[in-house]
Amino acid sequence: MSTSPVQALPTKPWYRYLTKEDRKAFFAAWIGVLLDGYDFVLISFALPAIKTAFALSLVQSASLISAAFISRWIGGLVLGAIGDRYGRKPAMILSIFMFAFGSIACALAPNFWILFVLRLIIGFAMVGEYSASAAYVIESWPKHMRNKASGFLLSGYAFGVIAAAQVDKYFVTWVDSMHPGWGWRALFLTGIIPIVVAIYMRKTLPEAADWSEAKEKGHVEKNDMLQVLFGGERKILNYLIIQFDSKRWIIGIAIMLTIFASFMYTWPIQGLLPTYLRGVGMDQTVVANVVSFAGLGNAAGYIIAGFAGDKFGMRRWYAISLLLSQIIVFPLFMQNGKYVALVAGMLFFQQMFGQGVSGLLPKWVSSYFPVDKRAAGLGFCYNVGALGGAVGPVLGAAIAAQFSLGFALAILSFGFAAVVMVSIGANVPRLLQKKIGPQYVRPEDGNDEIIKEG
């Protein structure tokens, strides 16, 4: 996990490197990610009520969380390709409209299977917002600040979780008091909010600097990812990203497996945490407060990751942070929620070090792709790997049926976090590429450089 310092920059506060347009671009993308997080986790808070309303088993209800991950890979591929061909901004706007529609329609779902299909739509759309926003902000900020850009951007997701928890705490309780059983449906209706943001973004947002430069040079038309993905001779093999770069296929597979493991250690906790807390005896208000506090830890972790990634190196901090999070995970979930304050405090730090560090994932993944293939590459590899989010909650529920939900969450987190620590910390994708085709290794692959000021 070596680092490579480059030339020093003049000393001044980091935020002074940002222009007004940089800040504007970041805020618009951050709000999109916040609402993305809000819409995406509504299902976690609604799950206990949905489980009762449709008489579902724990595995069936967990599959509603998994559904959004099943469709992510194709959403990342299609919407990422649109972002590479027509710009990051149109892809973000289209994605926001789609997941707002899916969320609102969930409120009207008459049964389990319709709700499952609508969750597929939300998953498809959500990743387009994620991949386009990540590529957009990373390409808009100065190169020596892109760890911060990556971490700061994803903090919006954590604040979206907090917002969802508070809406569940107050709004759902109020609706249920007037119309019992309708609270979870009203929760999904709040998904209309992202449409307003999409309109704002369409009118005011500039295009990403790197993409605009690539377009001016003719690289966008020359490397049309829509044509590569859906018109090439080997389009049947796109699930292995061979057409992205046939000489670097091993890197794509290694990234996908790493991200699969990442979702396997994070999403059983993210998706089943409200269910776990209700199961150990906490009421709806306490659950909302505990999840909000955990969300603050998550948000703090994203921001810390941005600074720590710049100071210590992206991959080095990733390994350190994950190690710290796993020291906490067994004591957290094996004491059965007896002490609420203790649970909340431990969740704060577990989320800060375990989930928050994933704010560096967009920077890590995007380092393996050139600008003209970045949104599609990031969207596809990240979201094929994100199928771990589909497997994790269902596997966690199945393990819980034999042992306990707390044990299931702890063992999945510990085992798969170890895989991620090794892969990112040691830059396994780059190592594998060096073994198979060393002449095709790029200097930027898994870039862990430290850029110092002064």
C-alpha positions as CSV (number, residue, x, y, z in Angstrom):
1,M,0.0,0.0,0.0
2,S,2.7,2.4,-1.0
3,T,2.0,6.1,-1.8
4,S,3.5,8.3,-4.4
5,P,3.8,12.0,-3.4
6,V,3.7,14.4,-6.3
7,Q,4.6,18.1,-6.5
8,A,3.5,20.3,-3.7
9,L,0.8,22.9,-4.1
10,P,0.7,26.4,-2.7
11,T,-0.6,26.4,0.9
12,K,-4.2,27.6,1.4
13,P,-7.4,26.2,2.9
14,W,-8.7,23.3,0.8
15,Y,-12.1,25.0,0.2
16,R,-10.4,27.9,-1.6
17,Y,-9.4,25.7,-4.4
18,L,-13.1,25.4,-5.3
19,T,-14.7,28.0,-7.7
20,K,-18.3,29.1,-7.3
21,E,-19.2,26.7,-10.2
22,D,-17.5,23.8,-8.4
23,R,-19.5,24.4,-5.2
24,K,-22.7,24.8,-7.2
25,A,-22.1,21.5,-9.1
26,F,-21.3,19.7,-5.8
27,F,-24.4,21.0,-4.0
28,A,-26.8,20.0,-6.8
29,A,-25.3,16.5,-7.0
30,W,-25.2,16.1,-3.2
31,I,-28.9,17.0,-3.0
32,G,-29.6,14.3,-5.6
33,V,-27.7,11.7,-3.6
34,L,-29.4,12.8,-0.4
35,L,-32.8,12.2,-2.0
36,D,-31.5,9.0,-3.6
37,G,-30.6,7.7,-0.1
38,Y,-34.0,8.9,1.3
39,D,-36.0,7.1,-1.4
40,F,-33.9,4.0,-1.3
41,V,-34.1,3.3,2.4
42,L,-37.8,4.1,2.8
43,I,-38.4,0.3,2.4
44,S,-36.2,-0.4,5.5
45,F,-38.5,1.7,7.7
46,A,-41.7,0.5,6.0
47,L,-40.7,-3.2,6.1
48,P,-42.2,-4.2,9.5
49,A,-45.6,-2.6,8.5
50,I,-45.4,-4.2,5.0
51,K,-44.6,-7.6,6.5
52,T,-47.7,-7.4,8.6
53,A,-49.9,-5.9,5.8
54,F,-49.1,-8.6,3.3
55,A,-48.5,-11.4,5.8
56,L,-44.9,-12.0,4.6
57,S,-42.1,-14.1,6.1
58,L,-38.9,-12.4,7.1
59,V,-37.1,-13.8,4.0
60,Q,-40.0,-12.5,1.7
61,S,-39.9,-9.1,3.3
62,A,-36.1,-9.0,3.1
63,S,-36.4,-9.7,-0.6
64,L,-38.1,-6.3,-1.1
65,I,-34.7,-4.8,-0.1
66,S,-32.9,-7.2,-2.4
67,A,-35.1,-6.4,-5.4
68,A,-33.6,-2.9,-5.9
69,F,-30.1,-4.5,-6.1
70,I,-31.1,-7.1,-8.7
71,S,-31.8,-4.3,-11.3
72,R,-28.9,-2.1,-10.3
73,W,-26.4,-3.6,-12.7
74,I,-28.5,-3.0,-15.9
75,G,-29.4,0.5,-14.6
76,G,-25.8,1.3,-14.1
77,L,-24.9,0.0,-17.5
78,V,-27.7,1.8,-19.5
79,L,-27.8,5.1,-17.6
80,G,-24.0,5.2,-17.3
81,A,-23.7,4.8,-21.1
82,I,-26.2,7.6,-21.5
83,G,-24.1,9.7,-19.2
84,D,-20.9,9.0,-21.2
85,R,-22.6,9.8,-24.5
86,Y,-24.9,12.7,-23.7
87,G,-23.4,14.1,-20.5
88,R,-23.5,13.6,-16.8
89,K,-26.4,16.1,-16.2
90,P,-29.0,14.5,-18.5
91,A,-28.3,11.1,-16.9
92,M,-28.8,12.5,-13.4
93,I,-32.1,14.2,-14.3
94,L,-33.5,11.1,-16.0
95,S,-32.5,8.9,-13.0
96,I,-34.2,11.2,-10.5
97,F,-37.5,11.3,-12.4
98,M,-37.5,7.5,-12.6
99,F,-36.8,6.7,-9.0
100,A,-39.4,9.4,-7.9
101,F,-42.0,7.6,-10.0
102,G,-41.1,4.3,-8.6
103,S,-41.3,5.5,-5.0
104,I,-44.7,7.2,-5.5
105,A,-46.1,4.0,-7.2
106,C,-44.9,1.9,-4.2
107,A,-47.5,3.8,-2.1
108,L,-50.3,2.3,-4.3
109,A,-49.0,-1.3,-4.6
110,P,-51.8,-3.7,-3.9
111,N,-49.7,-6.8,-3.2
112,F,-46.2,-8.2,-2.7
113,W,-45.3,-8.8,-6.3
114,I,-46.3,-5.4,-7.6
115,L,-44.2,-3.9,-4.8
116,F,-41.3,-6.2,-5.8
117,V,-41.5,-5.0,-9.4
118,L,-41.6,-1.3,-8.4
119,R,-38.5,-1.9,-6.2
120,L,-36.8,-3.2,-9.4
121,I,-37.5,0.1,-11.1
122,I,-36.2,2.1,-8.1
123,G,-33.0,0.1,-8.2
124,F,-32.5,0.6,-11.9
125,A,-33.0,4.4,-11.5
126,M,-31.1,4.9,-8.3
127,V,-27.8,3.7,-9.7
128,G,-28.0,6.1,-12.7
129,E,-28.1,8.9,-10.2
130,Y,-25.3,7.5,-8.2
131,S,-22.9,6.8,-11.1
132,A,-23.6,10.0,-12.9
133,S,-23.3,12.1,-9.8
134,A,-20.1,10.4,-8.7
135,A,-18.5,10.9,-12.1
136,Y,-19.9,14.4,-12.3
137,V,-18.4,15.7,-9.0
138,I,-15.1,13.8,-9.3
139,E,-14.6,15.3,-12.8
140,S,-15.6,18.8,-11.7
141,W,-13.3,19.2,-8.7
142,P,-9.6,19.7,-8.8
143,K,-7.6,16.5,-9.1
144,H,-5.8,16.8,-5.8
145,M,-9.2,17.1,-4.0
146,R,-11.1,14.1,-5.5
147,N,-10.9,11.9,-2.4
148,K,-12.8,14.7,-0.6
149,A,-15.2,15.1,-3.5
150,S,-16.0,11.3,-3.3
151,G,-16.4,11.2,0.5
152,F,-18.3,14.5,0.8
153,L,-20.7,13.5,-2.0
154,L,-21.7,10.2,-0.4
155,S,-22.4,12.0,2.9
156,G,-25.7,13.0,1.2
157,Y,-26.8,9.4,1.3
158,A,-26.4,9.3,5.0
159,F,-28.4,12.5,5.5
160,G,-31.1,11.0,3.3
161,V,-31.2,8.0,5.7
162,I,-31.6,10.4,8.7
163,A,-34.3,12.3,6.9
164,A,-36.2,9.1,6.2
165,A,-35.9,8.1,9.9
166,Q,-37.4,11.3,11.1
167,V,-40.2,11.3,8.5
168,D,-41.0,7.7,9.6
169,K,-40.9,8.8,13.3
170,Y,-43.3,11.8,12.9
171,F,-45.2,11.7,9.6
172,V,-45.9,7.9,9.5
173,T,-47.1,7.9,13.2
174,W,-49.4,10.9,12.4
175,V,-50.9,9.2,9.3
176,D,-51.4,5.9,11.2
177,S,-53.2,7.7,14.0
178,M,-55.8,8.9,11.5
179,H,-55.8,6.0,9.0
180,P,-54.3,2.8,10.6
181,G,-52.2,0.8,8.2
182,W,-51.7,3.6,5.8
183,G,-48.6,5.2,7.3
184,W,-46.1,3.2,5.2
185,R,-48.0,4.1,2.0
186,A,-47.8,7.8,2.9
187,L,-44.1,7.4,3.5
188,F,-43.6,6.4,-0.1
189,L,-45.6,9.3,-1.4
190,T,-43.0,11.7,0.0
191,G,-40.8,10.5,-2.9
192,I,-42.3,13.2,-5.1
193,I,-39.8,15.7,-3.6
194,P,-36.9,14.6,-6.0
195,I,-38.9,15.9,-9.0
196,V,-38.4,19.4,-7.8
197,V,-34.7,18.9,-7.5
198,A,-34.5,17.4,-11.0
199,I,-36.1,20.6,-12.4
200,Y,-33.7,22.7,-10.6
201,M,-30.7,20.7,-11.8
202,R,-31.9,20.8,-15.4
203,K,-32.1,24.6,-15.4
204,T,-29.0,25.6,-13.4
205,L,-26.4,22.8,-13.5
206,P,-23.2,23.1,-15.7
207,E,-21.8,20.1,-17.4
208,A,-18.8,18.3,-15.8
209,A,-15.5,19.8,-16.9
210,D,-13.7,16.5,-17.8
211,W,-16.6,15.3,-19.9
212,S,-16.9,18.7,-21.7
213,E,-13.2,18.6,-22.5
214,A,-13.5,15.0,-23.8
215,K,-16.4,16.0,-26.0
216,E,-14.5,18.9,-27.5
217,K,-11.7,16.6,-28.4
218,G,-14.1,14.2,-30.1
219,H,-13.5,11.3,-27.6
220,V,-17.2,11.0,-26.7
221,E,-18.4,10.4,-30.2
222,K,-15.3,8.2,-31.0
223,N,-15.9,6.0,-28.0
224,D,-19.7,5.9,-28.0
225,M,-20.5,3.6,-25.0
226,L,-24.1,3.1,-26.1
227,Q,-22.9,1.7,-29.4
228,V,-20.2,-0.4,-27.6
229,L,-22.7,-1.8,-25.2
230,F,-25.7,-2.5,-27.4
231,G,-24.4,-2.5,-31.0
232,G,-21.1,-4.3,-30.9
233,E,-20.3,-7.8,-32.2
234,R,-19.7,-9.1,-28.7
235,K,-22.5,-7.4,-26.8
236,I,-23.5,-10.7,-25.3
237,L,-20.3,-10.6,-23.3
238,N,-20.8,-7.1,-21.9
239,Y,-21.6,-8.6,-18.5
240,L,-17.9,-9.4,-18.3
241,I,-17.1,-5.8,-19.6
242,I,-14.9,-7.3,-22.3
243,Q,-16.0,-4.6,-24.8
244,F,-14.9,-1.8,-22.4
245,D,-11.4,-3.0,-22.8
246,S,-10.7,-6.5,-23.9
247,K,-7.2,-6.4,-22.5
248,R,-8.3,-5.4,-19.0
249,W,-11.2,-7.7,-18.3
250,I,-9.6,-9.1,-15.1
251,I,-9.7,-5.6,-13.5
252,G,-13.5,-5.3,-14.1
253,I,-14.1,-8.7,-12.5
254,A,-11.9,-8.0,-9.5
255,I,-13.7,-4.7,-8.9
256,M,-17.1,-6.4,-9.1
257,L,-16.1,-9.1,-6.7
258,T,-14.7,-6.5,-4.3
259,I,-17.9,-4.4,-4.4
260,F,-20.0,-7.6,-4.0
261,A,-18.2,-8.3,-0.8
262,S,-18.6,-4.6,0.3
263,F,-22.4,-4.8,-0.1
264,M,-22.4,-8.2,1.7
265,Y,-20.9,-6.6,4.8
266,T,-22.9,-3.4,4.7
267,W,-26.4,-4.1,3.4
268,P,-27.6,-6.8,5.8
269,I,-27.0,-4.1,8.5
270,Q,-28.4,-1.2,6.5
271,G,-31.5,-3.1,5.3
272,L,-32.4,-5.1,8.4
273,L,-31.3,-2.7,11.2
274,P,-34.8,-1.3,11.9
275,T,-36.2,-4.9,11.9
276,Y,-33.4,-6.0,14.3
277,L,-34.0,-3.1,16.7
278,R,-37.7,-3.7,16.7
279,G,-37.0,-7.4,17.4
280,V,-35.0,-6.6,20.5
281,G,-37.8,-4.6,22.0
282,M,-37.4,-1.0,20.8
283,D,-40.5,0.9,19.8
284,Q,-40.9,2.9,16.6
285,T,-39.7,6.2,18.1
286,V,-36.6,4.7,19.7
287,V,-35.7,2.9,16.4
288,A,-36.0,6.2,14.5
289,N,-33.7,7.9,17.0
290,V,-31.1,5.1,17.0
291,V,-31.1,4.9,13.2
292,S,-30.7,8.6,12.9
293,F,-27.8,8.6,15.3
294,A,-26.2,5.8,13.3
295,G,-26.8,7.9,10.2
296,L,-24.9,10.8,11.7
297,G,-22.0,8.4,12.3
298,N,-22.3,7.3,8.7
299,A,-22.2,10.9,7.5
300,A,-19.3,11.7,9.7
301,G,-17.5,8.7,8.2
302,Y,-18.0,9.9,4.7
303,I,-16.5,13.3,5.5
304,I,-13.6,11.9,7.5
305,A,-12.9,9.5,4.7
306,G,-12.4,12.4,2.3
307,F,-9.8,14.1,4.5
308,A,-8.2,10.8,5.7
309,G,-8.0,9.5,2.1
310,D,-6.0,12.7,1.1
311,K,-3.8,12.5,4.2
312,F,-3.0,8.8,4.5
313,G,-3.8,7.5,1.0
314,M,-7.2,6.2,-0.2
315,R,-6.4,2.5,0.0
316,R,-4.5,2.7,3.3
317,W,-7.3,4.5,5.1
318,Y,-9.9,2.1,3.6
319,A,-8.1,-0.8,5.3
320,I,-7.6,1.0,8.6
321,S,-11.2,2.2,8.8
322,L,-12.7,-1.3,8.1
323,L,-10.5,-2.9,10.7
324,L,-11.7,-0.4,13.3
325,S,-15.3,-1.1,12.3
326,Q,-15.0,-4.8,12.8
327,I,-13.6,-4.5,16.3
328,I,-17.1,-3.1,17.2
329,V,-19.4,-5.3,15.2
330,F,-19.6,-8.4,17.5
331,P,-20.1,-6.5,20.8
332,L,-22.7,-4.4,19.0
333,F,-25.0,-7.2,17.8
334,M,-24.4,-9.9,20.5
335,Q,-25.8,-8.0,23.5
336,N,-29.4,-8.0,22.2
337,G,-30.0,-4.3,22.5
338,K,-30.4,-4.3,26.2
339,Y,-28.9,-0.8,26.6
340,V,-30.3,1.6,24.1
341,A,-27.6,4.3,24.6
342,L,-24.8,1.7,24.2
343,V,-26.4,0.4,21.0
344,A,-26.7,3.9,19.6
345,G,-23.1,4.8,20.5
346,M,-21.6,1.6,19.0
347,L,-23.7,1.9,15.9
348,F,-22.4,5.5,15.5
349,F,-18.8,4.4,15.4
350,Q,-19.5,1.1,13.5
351,Q,-21.2,3.1,10.7
352,M,-18.6,5.8,10.8
353,F,-15.7,3.4,10.2
354,G,-17.5,0.7,8.3
355,Q,-20.1,2.4,6.1
356,G,-18.6,5.9,5.9
357,V,-15.4,4.8,4.4
358,S,-17.3,3.6,1.3
359,G,-17.4,7.2,0.3
360,L,-14.0,6.5,-1.2
361,L,-15.4,3.7,-3.4
362,P,-16.4,6.0,-6.4
363,K,-12.9,7.5,-6.4
364,W,-11.3,4.0,-6.2
365,V,-13.5,2.5,-9.0
366,S,-13.3,5.5,-11.3
367,S,-9.5,5.4,-11.2
368,Y,-9.6,2.3,-13.4
369,F,-11.5,3.9,-16.2
370,P,-10.7,6.8,-18.7
371,V,-13.1,9.7,-18.9
372,D,-15.0,8.5,-22.0
373,K,-15.8,5.1,-20.3
374,R,-16.0,6.2,-16.7
375,A,-19.7,6.6,-16.0
376,A,-20.6,3.3,-17.7
377,G,-17.6,1.5,-16.2
378,L,-18.3,2.9,-12.7
379,G,-22.0,2.3,-13.1
380,F,-21.7,-1.3,-14.4
381,C,-18.9,-2.6,-12.2
382,Y,-20.2,-1.0,-9.1
383,N,-23.7,-2.2,-9.6
384,V,-23.0,-5.8,-10.7
385,G,-21.0,-5.9,-7.5
386,A,-24.0,-4.4,-5.7
387,L,-25.9,-7.6,-6.3
388,G,-24.3,-8.4,-2.9
389,G,-27.0,-6.1,-1.6
390,A,-29.6,-8.4,-3.0
391,V,-28.0,-11.5,-1.5
392,G,-26.9,-10.1,1.8
393,P,-30.3,-9.3,3.5
394,V,-31.9,-12.5,2.3
395,L,-28.9,-14.5,3.5
396,G,-28.9,-12.6,6.8
397,A,-32.6,-13.5,7.2
398,A,-31.9,-17.2,6.4
399,I,-29.0,-17.3,8.9
400,A,-31.2,-15.6,11.5
401,A,-33.8,-18.4,11.2
402,Q,-31.2,-20.8,12.5
403,F,-29.4,-18.6,15.0
404,S,-30.3,-15.0,15.6
405,L,-30.5,-11.8,13.5
406,G,-27.8,-10.2,15.6
407,F,-25.4,-13.1,15.0
408,A,-26.2,-13.1,11.3
409,L,-25.5,-9.4,10.9
410,A,-22.2,-9.7,12.8
411,I,-20.8,-12.7,11.0
412,L,-21.6,-11.4,7.5
413,S,-20.1,-8.0,8.3
414,F,-16.9,-9.5,9.8
415,G,-16.3,-12.1,7.0
416,F,-16.9,-9.9,4.0
417,A,-15.2,-6.8,5.4
418,A,-12.0,-8.9,5.6
419,V,-12.2,-9.6,1.8
420,V,-12.6,-5.9,1.0
421,M,-9.7,-4.9,3.3
422,V,-7.4,-7.2,1.4
423,S,-8.6,-6.3,-2.1
424,I,-8.6,-2.5,-1.8
425,G,-5.7,-2.3,0.6
426,A,-3.4,-4.4,-1.5
427,N,-4.8,-3.1,-4.8
428,V,-5.7,-6.6,-5.9
429,P,-7.3,-5.6,-9.3
430,R,-4.0,-4.0,-10.3
431,L,-2.0,-7.0,-9.1
432,L,-4.1,-9.4,-11.2
433,Q,-3.7,-7.2,-14.3
434,K,0.1,-7.2,-13.8
435,K,0.0,-11.0,-13.8
436,I,-2.2,-11.4,-16.9
437,G,-1.2,-8.4,-19.0
438,P,1.3,-6.1,-17.4
439,Q,1.7,-3.9,-20.5
440,Y,-2.0,-2.8,-20.1
441,V,-1.6,-1.6,-16.5
442,R,-2.4,2.2,-16.3
443,P,-0.6,4.5,-13.8
444,E,-4.0,5.6,-12.5
445,D,-5.2,2.1,-11.6
446,G,-6.1,2.2,-7.9
447,N,-4.3,5.5,-7.5
448,D,-3.4,6.0,-3.9
449,E,-1.2,9.1,-4.2
450,I,-0.9,11.7,-1.5
451,I,-0.8,15.3,-2.8
452,K,0.7,17.6,-0.2
453,E,0.2,21.4,0.2
454,G,3.1,23.7,1.0
